[in-house]
Amino acid sequence: MITKHKVLSVHYKLYEDNATGELIEETYSGSPLTFIFGIGQMIPAFEAYLEGKQAGEAFNFTLQTEEAYGPYHEESAIEVHLDDLRNEAGEIDPEKIFIGGRITMEDQSGRVFQGEIMEMSDSAAIIDFNHPMAGITLHFVGEILEVRDATASEIDHQHVH
């Protein structure tokens, strides 16, 4: 039964809004999602829907925006001067800085943020620091493949070995 410190392996399909919405991602064509339950690796509401289930059980549930990655915030898409995106050589690396590219930035307090470059001009870039799934209702359909106890080492290292 799924409880804290169990290792889960699940296959799923993730749709936008509901089971007939746009397919966002799926694991059936590759490796299942495997994680340690109850240690903060997954969205809390996702885990809440799985808690108490067992291997072999199917699941089908919807996470509203507030339960998932939260609402989309327009103010989280900000303009960044290109000088702040230059590498050590003082250049804009076209393999790292391009429209659609993901970028990691740090603020003055040392907090790290992930963003997507949405627009670029000769002097600045618009970078969206919202989570890629912010503002989206998520619908999961899948099955639980395996449930086992996490080892002491897995719990200590916070990942499945």
N, C-alpha and C positions, 0 to 999 in steps of 0.2 A: 504494500500500500504506500502511496506517495505521502511522505512526511519529510520534515527537515532532515538534511544530511543524507538523502537518498540520491543516487545518480539516476537520471532519467535519460532515456533515448526516445525521441519522438519524431515521427514524420508528420509534416503538416503542409497545408496550402494556406497562404495568407491573401485575403481579398480586401479590396477597398470597399467599405460600407457594409456589404452583406455577401452571401454566398454566390450571388449573380454579378457581383461587382468585378472590377478589373483585378486580375491576378497580379499581386505585387511580388511574391516570391513563393517558392516551394522547395521541399527537400527530397521529394520522391525520386528525382533523377540523379541524386547524389547521396551524400552521407546524411544520416539523420542528425538532428539537433541533439546534442548530449551535454548535460549540465548538472551541477549539484543544486538540488532543490533547497530553497529557504535560506540562501546566503547572499541574496541581493544580486545575482547574476541576470535575472530576468525581471520584466515588468511585474510588480507585485500583483496586479489584477490577473495577469496571465497565470501566475502560480496559484492564485486563489481558485481559479477554475479547474486546475488539475489536482489540487490537494485531495487526498482520500481515494483517488482513482488507482487502478491497478494495470499491470501489463496486459495488453490485449484489448483494453477499452478504447472506444472512439471518443472524440470530443468535437464539439461544434459550438462556438460561442463568439460573441461580439464584445469588443472593448470600445467603449465610447472614447472620444478624444481625451476627455479628462482622466480616464483610466489608463490611457496609453502614453503618448508623448506630449500631451497638452495641446493647447490652442496654438495656432500660428500667430506670431507677433511681428507685425510690420516693422516695428522699431528695432528688431534684431537683424535686419538687413541694413548694413551700414557701409558708408563710403570709407575706403582706406586708401591713403595716398600711396602711389606706386613706390615711393622711396622706402616705405615701411615693408615692402615685399622683396626688396633686393637681397641677393645672397652676399656672402663675404667678399666677393669680387666686385660688388656694386652693380651687378647685372640682374635683369629679370630673366629667370630661367624658364624658357618656353615649355619645358617638359614638366614643370611644377606649377607654373602660373599661367592658367588658360581658362577660358569660359567653360564651366562645367567641372573644373578641377576642384578637388577637396584640399583644404589647407588647414594647418594647425597653427594657431597663434596664441600668444601669452599676453595677458594684461600686466599692468604695473604691479599688481599684487601677486603675480606668479600663477594665477589661475589659467588653465589651458582650455581653449575653445576650438571646436571643429567647425569649419564653415565651407560653403560652396561658393565659388566665384560665379556670379550671375551675369555681370557686365564688366567691360573694361573700356577705358578711354586712354588717351596718351598720358594722362596724369593720375588716374585713380581707378580703383576697382570697387564694385559693389559686391560685398561678401555677405551671404545669408548664413547667420549663425543659429537659425532654428534647426531642430532635429529634422532630418529628411522626411520623417513621418509625422511631424507636428501638424495638427489640424485635420488629421485623417482618422476616421473610424475604422478599426481593424477587425476583420472577421476571420477567425481561425477554424479550419476543419482538418482533423488529423486523427492519428492513432498513437497510443503509447506502446512502444515496442518492448522496452525493458525497464525494470525498476530493481535497483540493488542498493545495498548499503555502500556509502562512500567509505573509502579507507581513511585511516587517520592521516596518512600522508596527503591524500586528496583534500581533505578538510583543511589541513594545515596550510597547503599551498593554494587553496581556493580555486582549484581547477581539476578536471578529470584527467587521470593518467591513462 
